[in-house]
Amino acid sequence: MTDAGYVIAAYGVIIGGLALYAFSLMRRLASKRDHHDEAR
């Protein structure tokens, strides 16, 4: 397979993007939960 480097790079970009999205989503949910707890 001559394009293996491109395929691996594409998977890396996709996995990196998903990891960043998951991290930001977890941070946003944690922030919302903290604000909800302070309102009680």
N, CA, C and O atoms as a GROMACS GRO file, in nm:
protein
  160
    1MET      N    1   0.086  -0.118   0.000
    1MET     CA    2   0.000   0.000   0.000
    1MET      C    3   0.090   0.125   0.000
    1MET      O    4   0.163   0.149   0.096
    2THR      N    5   0.084   0.201  -0.105
    2THR     CA    6   0.174   0.315  -0.118
    2THR      C    7   0.124   0.438  -0.041
    2THR      O    8   0.202   0.528  -0.010
    3ASP      N    9  -0.004   0.442  -0.010
    3ASP     CA   10  -0.062   0.558   0.057
    3ASP      C   11  -0.082   0.535   0.207
    3ASP      O   12  -0.163   0.603   0.269
    4ALA      N   13  -0.009   0.441   0.264
    4ALA     CA   14  -0.028   0.408   0.405
    4ALA      C   15   0.000   0.529   0.495
    4ALA      O   16  -0.070   0.547   0.595
    5GLY      N   17   0.097   0.610   0.463
    5GLY     CA   18   0.129   0.726   0.544
    5GLY      C   19   0.014   0.825   0.550
    5GLY      O   20  -0.017   0.880   0.655
    6TYR      N   21  -0.050   0.846   0.434
    6TYR     CA   22  -0.165   0.938   0.430
    6TYR      C   23  -0.283   0.882   0.509
    6TYR      O   24  -0.353   0.956   0.578
    7VAL      N   25  -0.305   0.752   0.498
    7VAL     CA   26  -0.415   0.690   0.571
    7VAL      C   27  -0.391   0.700   0.721
    7VAL      O   28  -0.483   0.733   0.796
    8ILE      N   29  -0.270   0.672   0.764
    8ILE     CA   30  -0.236   0.681   0.907
    8ILE      C   31  -0.248   0.824   0.955
    8ILE      O   32  -0.299   0.849   1.065
    9ALA      N   33  -0.203   0.919   0.875
    9ALA     CA   34  -0.214   1.060   0.913
    9ALA      C   35  -0.360   1.102   0.923
    9ALA      O   36  -0.398   1.175   1.014
   10ALA      N   37  -0.443   1.056   0.830
   10ALA     CA   38  -0.586   1.091   0.834
   10ALA      C   39  -0.651   1.034   0.960
   10ALA      O   40  -0.729   1.102   1.026
   11TYR      N   41  -0.620   0.907   0.992
   11TYR     CA   42  -0.673   0.850   1.116
   11TYR      C   43  -0.626   0.929   1.237
   11TYR      O   44  -0.704   0.950   1.330
   12GLY      N   45  -0.501   0.973   1.237
   12GLY     CA   46  -0.450   1.052   1.348
   12GLY      C   47  -0.524   1.183   1.363
   12GLY      O   48  -0.556   1.225   1.475
   13VAL      N   49  -0.552   1.250   1.251
   13VAL     CA   50  -0.624   1.376   1.256
   13VAL      C   51  -0.766   1.354   1.307
   13VAL      O   52  -0.815   1.432   1.389
   14ILE      N   53  -0.831   1.248   1.260
   14ILE     CA   54  -0.969   1.220   1.303
   14ILE      C   55  -0.973   1.187   1.451
   14ILE      O   56  -1.058   1.238   1.524
   15ILE      N   57  -0.883   1.100   1.495
   15ILE     CA   58  -0.881   1.061   1.636
   15ILE      C   59  -0.846   1.181   1.725
   15ILE      O   60  -0.902   1.198   1.833
   16GLY      N   61  -0.751   1.264   1.679
   16GLY     CA   62  -0.716   1.384   1.754
   16GLY      C   63  -0.833   1.480   1.765
   16GLY      O   64  -0.857   1.538   1.871
   17GLY      N   65  -0.906   1.497   1.656
   17GLY     CA   66  -1.023   1.585   1.659
   17GLY      C   67  -1.131   1.533   1.751
   17GLY      O   68  -1.192   1.610   1.826
   18LEU      N   69  -1.154   1.402   1.747
   18LEU     CA   70  -1.254   1.343   1.837
   18LEU      C   71  -1.211   1.357   1.982
   18LEU      O   72  -1.294   1.382   2.070
   19ALA      N   73  -1.081   1.341   2.009
   19ALA     CA   74  -1.032   1.355   2.146
   19ALA      C   75  -1.050   1.499   2.196
   19ALA      O   76  -1.091   1.520   2.309
   20LEU      N   77  -1.018   1.597   2.110
   20LEU     CA   78  -1.037   1.736   2.149
   20LEU      C   79  -1.185   1.767   2.173
   20LEU      O   80  -1.220   1.838   2.267
   21TYR      N   81  -1.271   1.714   2.086
   21TYR     CA   82  -1.415   1.736   2.102
   21TYR      C   83  -1.465   1.674   2.233
   21TYR      O   84  -1.541   1.736   2.307
   22ALA      N   85  -1.422   1.551   2.262
   22ALA     CA   86  -1.465   1.484   2.385
   22ALA      C   87  -1.414   1.560   2.508
   22ALA      O   88  -1.487   1.574   2.606
   23PHE      N   89  -1.290   1.609   2.502
   23PHE     CA   90  -1.234   1.685   2.614
   23PHE      C   91  -1.312   1.813   2.638
   23PHE      O   92  -1.344   1.847   2.752
   24SER      N   93  -1.343   1.885   2.530
   24SER     CA   94  -1.416   2.010   2.547
   24SER      C   95  -1.558   1.984   2.595
   24SER      O   96  -1.613   2.062   2.673
   25LEU      N   97  -1.618   1.876   2.549
   25LEU     CA   98  -1.753   1.842   2.593
   25LEU      C   99  -1.754   1.805   2.741
   25LEU      O  100  -1.843   1.848   2.815
   26MET      N  101  -1.656   1.728   2.785
   26MET     CA  102  -1.648   1.691   2.927
   26MET      C  103  -1.626   1.815   3.013
   26MET      O  104  -1.686   1.828   3.120
   27ARG      N  105  -1.539   1.908   2.966
   27ARG     CA  106  -1.515   2.031   3.041
   27ARG      C  107  -1.642   2.114   3.050
   27ARG      O  108  -1.672   2.170   3.156
   28ARG      N  109  -1.715   2.124   2.940
   28ARG     CA  110  -1.838   2.203   2.938
   28ARG      C  111  -1.942   2.142   3.032
   28ARG      O  112  -2.010   2.214   3.105
   29LEU      N  113  -1.955   2.010   3.030
   29LEU     CA  114  -2.052   1.944   3.118
   29LEU      C  115  -2.012   1.959   3.264
   29LEU      O  116  -2.098   1.980   3.350
   30ALA      N  117  -1.884   1.948   3.293
   30ALA     CA  118  -1.837   1.965   3.431
   30ALA      C  119  -1.861   2.108   3.478
   30ALA      O  120  -1.901   2.130   3.593
   31SER      N  121  -1.839   2.204   3.391
   31SER     CA  122  -1.862   2.344   3.427
   31SER      C  123  -2.010   2.369   3.453
   31SER      O  124  -2.046   2.438   3.548
   32LYS      N  125  -2.094   2.313   3.368
   32LYS     CA  126  -2.239   2.330   3.386
   32LYS      C  127  -2.284   2.264   3.516
   32LYS      O  128  -2.369   2.317   3.587
   33ARG      N  129  -2.228   2.146   3.547
   33ARG     CA  130  -2.265   2.076   3.670
   33ARG      C  131  -2.222   2.157   3.792
   33ARG      O  132  -2.295   2.166   3.890
   34ASP      N  133  -2.102   2.217   3.786
   34ASP     CA  134  -2.054   2.298   3.898
   34ASP      C  135  -2.143   2.420   3.919
   34ASP      O  136  -2.174   2.455   4.033
   35HIS      N  137  -2.183   2.484   3.811
   35HIS     CA  138  -2.270   2.601   3.824
   35HIS      C  139  -2.406   2.560   3.878
   35HIS      O  140  -2.469   2.635   3.953
   36HIS      N  141  -2.453   2.442   3.839
   36HIS     CA  142  -2.582   2.393   3.887
   36HIS      C  143  -2.576   2.364   4.036
   36HIS      O  144  -2.670   2.393   4.110
   37ASP      N  145  -2.463   2.307   4.082
   37ASP     CA  146  -2.448   2.279   4.225
   37ASP      C  147  -2.440   2.407   4.308
   37ASP      O  148  -2.488   2.410   4.421
   38GLU      N  149  -2.381   2.512   4.252
   38GLU     CA  150  -2.369   2.638   4.327
   38GLU      C  151  -2.506   2.707   4.339
   38GLU      O  152  -2.527   2.785   4.432
   39ALA      N  153  -2.597   2.679   4.248
   39ALA     CA  154  -2.726   2.745   4.249
   39ALA      C  155  -2.818   2.690   4.357
   39ALA      O  156  -2.919   2.753   4.390
   40ARG      N  157  -2.786   2.576   4.412
   40ARG     CA  158  -2.872   2.515   4.513
   40ARG      C  159  -2.861   2.582   4.648
   40ARG      O  160  -2.929   2.541   4.742
   0.00000   0.00000   0.00000
